[in-house]
Amino acid sequence: MQSAVSVGSGQIIRRMMGLRSTRPPLRIETRAGVFHVGENAHDWGRPVENLDFERLTGSPEMLALFFGSITHYGVPDDPVALIVGLPIAPLMGEEAKATQQAVRRALRTTHTWQAGGVDRTMTVRTVYIASQPVGAMFDYLLNEKAEMPAQRRMAFKGEIGILGLGMNTVELLVVRNGSPVQRFTAGRKLGVRRLLELINHDRTYSLAELDIQLRRGSLDIARALPVWQSEVLGFIEMQWGTSFRRFGVVLVVGGGASLLREALVRRFRGRTFIPEDPIIATARGLYKYTLMQARRRREQGGRASAAMIVRSKLRLYPGEDDDLIVFFDSIPHRLRATMVKQALRSGTLTANEELTEDDDQMFEALDALID
C-alpha cells in the first residue's frame, strides 16, 4: 500500500455522465479525524506530507497509515507484538532513547478506529525497534524458511554494507560479525523525495502524486536523475570512500535501488546485491526475523526448561590478572561464555584457536540488533 495520506473531505462527487468513476482510497476514522490512505488518497482530500522524523512518534497521519495497513492485511484478534523499522537518523545521537520511548508509547496500547465504516480494535502488547537497514540485512541472511545458509553465515562473520534508498532518506550501515561499525553508519534526507523535488520545483504536484507517476513509468526523470544520482553518490563517497572494497557484499534496497541500479553496480562492482523487489526488503527481512524467532522458540522449548544457568562476576586487576584480561579482550563479547566453557573442560586458557559459533550464538548476535 502506498504511504499516502490526506485529511478527509465531506464532499464526494458521485458518478457523472461522461466521466469514469475512480475507486476511492481506504477511509480511516480516528479520534483525530477522517483520513484517506493509500493510492489516490491525495485525490480525495488535503494531502498531508510531513516527512519530519517527529511524525514517527505517533502523529495522527502516521497512525492513520498504520491503521490502514493493518486493515488491508487483516486485523488480528489476539494481542500482538510489533517490530518497527525506523530510519537510522532518529536512532542516533542523544535523542535516540527518547525517540524509541515515544514510538513505544504511541503504539503499545489498545487501538480503535473505523475503516470503511466498520469498527476495528487491536491491542499491541510489545513493540520492538530495529533500524531499517537491519531489516534489509535479515532479508539477505535468512531464506524463506528463516534459516541462514552456510554462505550467508560466512558473510555475516565478515563486513556487510547496507545502502537503503527510501522515499525520504538514504541510509548507510555496515555490520561486522553482528555489530554495527559506527564510522560507516549515517543517514541523510536524500531519498527519492529529492529526485521528485528536483522535478517538482514549483510544487505543482504532491510527492505522492509524482510517486504514482514514477511507479507507472509516466514521469519524465531524464534531466533530474543525473543530478540526484550525483548527490547520492557524493554522500556515499563522503561516508564510505573506498572502504567499501573491504566489505564482503553491499546490499542495495529501497525504491531508489532500481533507479540507480546501473550507477551502483558500476561503483561497487561484484559486491553489489540487489534483492528481488527491493522496495519491500526491509519489511520482508523483519518478517523473516519473526519466523526465525518462532521456530527457535519451538525448537528450544524443552531444551530451555532443562538448562542450568550459572552466573559469576569476575573482577580482574592489572598486574595480577593480565593473562585473563588479555584472554577476554581478545575474543568477541558474545563468545566469552563459550570460551570459558572450553577452558573449564580442557584445563587450558587460550584464545588463539579457531572459534566455531553454534546456532544459539549466531542468532543471539542477530537478536542484539533488535531493541
C-alpha positions as CSV (number, residue, x, y, z in Angstrom):
1,M,0.0,0.0,0.0
2,Q,1.4,3.4,-0.9
3,S,2.3,5.5,2.1
4,A,0.0,8.4,1.1
5,V,-2.5,10.1,3.4
6,S,-4.9,13.0,3.2
7,V,-7.3,14.7,5.5
8,G,-10.8,13.6,4.5
9,S,-13.3,15.9,2.9
10,G,-17.0,15.7,3.4
11,Q,-17.7,16.4,-0.2
12,I,-17.8,13.4,-2.7
13,I,-18.6,13.7,-6.4
14,R,-20.9,10.9,-7.4
15,R,-20.9,9.3,-10.8
16,M,-21.3,11.9,-13.6
17,M,-22.3,11.3,-17.1
18,G,-19.3,11.0,-19.5
19,L,-16.8,10.6,-16.6
20,R,-15.2,7.4,-15.5
21,S,-15.6,6.7,-11.8
22,T,-12.4,6.0,-9.7
23,R,-12.0,3.6,-6.9
24,P,-11.9,5.6,-3.6
25,P,-8.9,5.0,-1.2
26,L,-9.5,3.5,2.2
27,R,-11.3,5.8,4.6
28,I,-9.9,5.8,8.1
29,E,-11.7,7.5,11.0
30,T,-9.9,8.1,14.3
31,R,-10.3,10.4,17.3
32,A,-8.1,12.8,15.3
33,G,-10.4,13.0,12.4
34,V,-11.1,11.4,9.0
35,F,-8.3,10.4,6.7
36,H,-7.9,8.7,3.3
37,V,-4.9,6.4,2.9
38,G,-3.2,4.5,0.1
39,E,-3.0,5.1,-3.7
40,N,-5.1,8.1,-4.9
41,A,-5.5,9.4,-1.3
42,H,-4.4,12.8,-2.4
43,D,-7.3,13.0,-4.9
44,W,-9.8,12.7,-2.1
45,G,-8.6,15.1,0.5
46,R,-6.0,17.6,1.5
47,P,-2.6,16.0,1.2
48,V,-0.5,15.5,4.4
49,E,3.2,15.2,3.6
50,N,5.1,15.6,6.8
51,L,8.5,14.0,6.3
52,D,9.9,15.2,9.6
53,F,11.2,12.4,11.9
54,E,8.9,13.6,14.7
55,R,5.9,12.1,12.7
56,L,7.3,8.6,13.5
57,T,6.4,9.1,17.2
58,G,2.6,8.9,16.8
59,S,1.4,11.8,14.6
60,P,-2.3,11.5,13.5
61,E,-1.4,10.8,9.9
62,M,1.1,8.1,10.7
63,L,-1.4,6.3,12.9
64,A,-4.0,6.6,10.1
65,L,-1.4,4.9,7.7
66,F,-0.7,2.3,10.4
67,F,-4.4,1.5,10.8
68,G,-4.9,1.4,7.0
69,S,-2.1,-1.1,6.7
70,I,-3.4,-3.3,9.4
71,T,-6.9,-3.2,7.9
72,H,-5.5,-4.0,4.5
73,Y,-3.6,-7.1,5.7
74,G,-6.1,-8.2,8.4
75,V,-6.8,-7.1,11.9
76,P,-5.6,-9.8,14.4
77,D,-7.9,-10.9,17.2
78,D,-5.2,-11.6,19.8
79,P,-2.8,-9.0,21.2
80,V,0.3,-8.6,19.0
81,A,4.0,-7.8,19.2
82,L,5.3,-5.3,16.6
83,I,8.7,-4.9,15.1
84,V,9.1,-1.3,13.9
85,G,11.7,-0.4,11.4
86,L,12.9,3.2,11.8
87,P,15.4,5.2,9.8
88,I,18.9,5.4,11.2
89,A,19.0,9.2,11.9
90,P,16.4,9.2,14.7
91,L,18.1,6.2,16.3
92,M,21.4,8.1,16.6
93,G,22.5,10.8,18.9
94,E,21.3,12.0,22.3
95,E,17.6,11.9,21.3
96,A,17.6,8.2,20.2
97,K,16.3,6.8,23.5
98,A,13.6,9.4,23.8
99,T,12.5,8.6,20.2
100,Q,12.2,4.9,20.9
101,Q,10.2,5.6,24.1
102,A,7.9,7.9,22.2
103,V,7.3,5.2,19.5
104,R,6.5,2.6,22.1
105,R,4.1,4.9,23.9
106,A,2.2,5.7,20.7
107,L,1.9,2.0,19.6
108,R,1.8,-0.1,22.8
109,T,-1.9,0.3,23.7
110,T,-5.3,-0.8,22.5
111,H,-6.2,1.0,19.3
112,T,-9.7,1.7,18.0
113,W,-10.7,3.1,14.6
114,Q,-13.1,2.8,11.8
115,A,-12.2,1.5,8.3
116,G,-14.8,1.8,5.6
117,G,-17.4,2.4,8.2
118,V,-16.5,-0.7,10.2
119,D,-15.3,-0.6,13.8
120,R,-11.9,-2.1,14.4
121,T,-9.9,-2.9,17.5
122,M,-6.4,-4.1,18.1
123,T,-4.1,-4.4,21.1
124,V,-0.4,-4.1,20.8
125,R,1.3,-5.8,23.7
126,T,5.0,-5.3,22.8
127,V,7.0,-3.1,20.5
128,Y,10.5,-3.9,19.3
129,I,12.5,-1.4,17.3
130,A,15.2,-2.0,14.6
131,S,16.8,0.2,12.1
132,Q,15.5,-0.2,8.5
133,P,18.9,-1.3,7.1
134,V,19.0,-4.1,9.7
135,G,15.7,-5.4,8.3
136,A,17.3,-5.4,4.9
137,M,20.2,-7.4,6.2
138,F,17.8,-10.0,7.7
139,D,16.2,-10.4,4.3
140,Y,19.7,-11.1,2.8
141,L,20.9,-13.5,5.5
142,L,17.7,-15.6,6.0
143,N,15.9,-17.7,3.4
144,E,12.2,-18.1,3.1
145,K,12.2,-20.7,5.9
146,A,14.0,-18.2,8.2
147,E,17.2,-20.3,8.1
148,M,20.7,-19.0,7.5
149,P,22.5,-20.9,4.8
150,A,26.2,-21.6,5.2
151,Q,27.2,-19.0,2.6
152,R,25.2,-16.3,4.4
153,R,26.8,-17.3,7.8
154,M,30.2,-16.7,6.3
155,A,29.0,-13.3,5.1
156,F,27.6,-12.4,8.5
157,K,31.0,-13.0,10.1
158,G,32.6,-10.5,7.8
159,E,31.5,-7.0,6.9
160,I,28.2,-6.3,5.2
161,G,27.5,-2.9,3.8
162,I,23.8,-1.9,3.6
163,L,22.6,1.0,1.4
164,G,19.0,2.0,1.8
165,L,17.5,4.3,-0.8
166,G,14.0,5.0,0.5
167,M,11.5,7.8,-0.2
168,N,12.7,10.1,2.5
169,T,16.3,9.1,3.3
170,V,19.5,7.5,2.1
171,E,20.9,5.3,4.8
172,L,24.3,3.6,5.2
173,L,25.1,0.8,7.7
174,V,28.0,-1.6,8.0
175,V,27.7,-4.7,10.2
176,R,30.8,-6.7,11.2
177,N,30.3,-10.0,12.9
178,G,26.9,-8.9,14.3
179,S,27.9,-5.4,15.5
180,P,27.5,-2.0,13.7
181,V,30.6,-0.2,12.6
182,Q,29.9,3.3,13.8
183,R,32.1,5.3,11.5
184,F,30.4,3.8,8.4
185,T,26.8,4.5,9.7
186,A,25.0,7.6,8.5
187,G,21.7,8.8,7.1
188,R,20.6,11.9,5.2
189,K,17.3,13.1,3.6
190,L,18.4,12.4,0.1
191,G,15.9,9.7,-0.8
192,V,13.6,9.5,-3.8
193,R,11.8,12.6,-2.5
194,R,14.8,14.6,-3.5
195,L,14.5,13.4,-7.1
196,L,10.8,14.3,-7.1
197,E,11.6,17.7,-5.6
198,L,14.0,18.4,-8.4
199,I,11.2,17.7,-10.9
200,N,8.5,19.5,-8.9
201,H,10.4,22.7,-8.2
202,D,7.2,24.8,-8.5
203,R,5.2,22.3,-6.3
204,T,2.6,21.6,-8.9
205,Y,2.0,18.1,-7.6
206,S,2.2,16.4,-4.2
207,L,5.0,13.9,-3.7
208,A,2.6,11.0,-3.6
209,E,1.1,12.1,-7.0
210,L,4.5,12.1,-8.5
211,D,5.4,8.8,-6.9
212,I,2.4,7.2,-8.6
213,Q,3.6,8.6,-12.0
214,L,7.1,7.3,-11.2
215,R,5.9,3.8,-10.4
216,R,3.8,3.7,-13.6
217,G,6.7,4.9,-15.7
218,S,5.0,8.0,-16.9
219,L,7.2,10.6,-15.1
220,D,10.0,12.2,-17.1
221,I,13.1,12.0,-14.9
222,A,15.7,12.3,-17.6
223,R,17.0,15.7,-16.6
224,A,16.7,15.3,-12.8
225,L,18.0,11.8,-12.4
226,P,21.7,12.6,-13.1
227,V,21.6,15.4,-10.5
228,W,20.1,13.2,-7.8
229,Q,22.5,10.4,-8.7
230,S,25.4,12.7,-8.2
231,E,24.1,13.8,-4.8
232,V,23.6,10.3,-3.6
233,L,27.0,9.0,-4.9
234,G,28.6,12.1,-3.3
235,F,27.1,11.2,0.1
236,I,28.2,7.6,-0.2
237,E,31.7,8.7,-1.2
238,M,31.9,11.1,1.8
239,Q,30.9,8.3,4.3
240,W,32.5,5.2,2.8
241,G,35.1,6.4,0.4
242,T,37.0,3.4,-1.0
243,S,36.5,1.4,2.2
244,F,33.6,-0.5,0.6
245,R,36.3,-2.6,-1.1
246,R,36.7,-4.4,2.2
247,F,33.0,-5.3,2.5
248,G,32.0,-8.8,1.5
249,V,28.8,-7.6,0.0
250,V,26.9,-4.3,-0.4
251,L,23.2,-4.7,-0.1
252,V,21.2,-2.1,-2.0
253,V,17.5,-1.8,-1.1
254,G,14.6,0.6,-1.3
255,G,12.7,2.2,-4.2
256,G,15.8,4.0,-5.3
257,A,17.7,0.8,-5.9
258,S,16.0,0.3,-9.3
259,L,16.5,3.9,-10.4
260,L,20.2,3.9,-9.6
261,R,21.0,0.2,-10.3
262,E,23.5,0.8,-13.1
263,A,25.4,3.5,-11.3
264,L,25.6,1.5,-8.1
265,V,26.6,-1.8,-9.8
266,R,29.3,0.2,-11.6
267,R,30.6,1.7,-8.3
268,F,30.5,-1.4,-6.1
269,R,31.1,-3.9,-9.0
270,G,30.9,-7.5,-7.9
271,R,30.0,-6.7,-4.4
272,T,26.5,-5.3,-5.3
273,F,23.5,-7.4,-4.2
274,I,20.0,-6.0,-5.1
275,P,17.3,-8.4,-3.9
276,E,14.1,-9.2,-5.8
277,D,11.6,-6.4,-5.1
278,P,14.0,-4.2,-3.2
279,I,11.1,-1.9,-2.1
280,I,9.8,-4.3,0.5
281,A,13.2,-5.8,1.5
282,T,13.1,-4.2,5.0
283,A,9.6,-5.4,5.8
284,R,10.3,-8.8,4.3
285,G,13.5,-9.1,6.4
286,L,11.8,-8.2,9.7
287,Y,9.1,-10.8,8.8
288,K,11.7,-13.4,8.3
289,Y,13.2,-12.5,11.7
290,T,9.8,-13.1,13.4
291,L,9.6,-16.5,11.7
292,M,13.1,-17.3,12.9
293,Q,12.2,-16.4,16.5
294,A,9.1,-18.5,16.4
295,R,11.0,-21.5,15.1
296,R,13.7,-21.1,17.8
297,R,11.0,-21.0,20.5
298,R,9.5,-24.2,19.2
299,E,12.9,-26.0,18.9
300,Q,14.2,-24.8,22.3
301,G,11.1,-25.3,24.4
302,G,12.2,-28.5,26.0
303,R,15.9,-27.6,26.0
304,A,15.5,-24.3,27.7
305,S,13.4,-25.7,30.6
306,A,16.2,-28.2,31.4
307,A,19.1,-25.7,31.2
308,M,21.2,-24.9,34.2
309,I,22.2,-21.2,34.4
310,V,25.4,-20.2,36.3
311,R,26.2,-16.5,36.7
312,S,29.5,-15.4,38.1
313,K,31.2,-12.0,38.3
314,L,35.0,-11.7,37.9
315,R,37.0,-8.6,38.9
316,L,40.3,-8.5,37.0
317,Y,43.1,-6.3,38.2
318,P,46.0,-5.1,36.1
319,G,49.3,-6.5,37.3
320,E,47.6,-9.5,38.9
321,D,45.3,-10.9,36.2
322,D,46.9,-9.7,33.0
323,D,46.6,-13.2,31.4
324,L,42.9,-13.2,32.0
325,I,42.5,-9.6,30.8
326,V,44.3,-10.5,27.5
327,F,42.1,-13.6,27.2
328,F,38.8,-11.8,27.5
329,D,39.9,-8.8,25.4
330,S,40.9,-11.0,22.5
331,I,37.5,-12.6,21.8
332,P,34.1,-11.1,20.9
333,H,31.9,-10.4,23.9
334,R,29.2,-12.9,22.8
335,L,31.7,-15.7,22.6
336,R,33.1,-15.3,26.1
337,A,30.8,-17.8,27.7
338,T,31.7,-20.4,25.1
339,M,35.4,-19.9,25.6
340,V,35.1,-20.1,29.4
341,K,33.3,-23.5,29.0
342,Q,36.0,-24.7,26.7
343,A,38.7,-23.6,29.1
344,L,37.0,-25.4,32.0
345,R,36.7,-28.6,30.0
346,S,40.3,-28.5,28.6
347,G,42.1,-27.0,31.6
348,T,43.9,-24.6,29.2
349,L,43.4,-20.9,28.6
350,T,43.9,-19.9,25.0
351,A,42.0,-17.5,22.7
352,N,44.1,-18.3,19.6
353,E,42.3,-21.3,18.5
354,E,39.6,-21.1,15.8
355,L,36.2,-20.4,17.3
356,T,33.1,-22.1,15.9
357,E,29.8,-20.4,16.7
358,D,26.8,-22.6,17.3
359,D,23.3,-21.6,16.2
360,D,22.5,-20.0,19.6
361,Q,25.4,-17.7,19.4
362,M,24.7,-16.7,15.8
363,F,21.1,-15.9,16.5
364,E,21.9,-14.1,19.7
365,A,24.0,-11.8,17.6
366,L,21.0,-11.1,15.4
367,D,18.8,-10.5,18.4
368,A,21.3,-7.9,19.6
369,L,20.3,-5.7,16.6
370,I,16.7,-5.6,17.7
371,D,15.8,-3.4,20.7
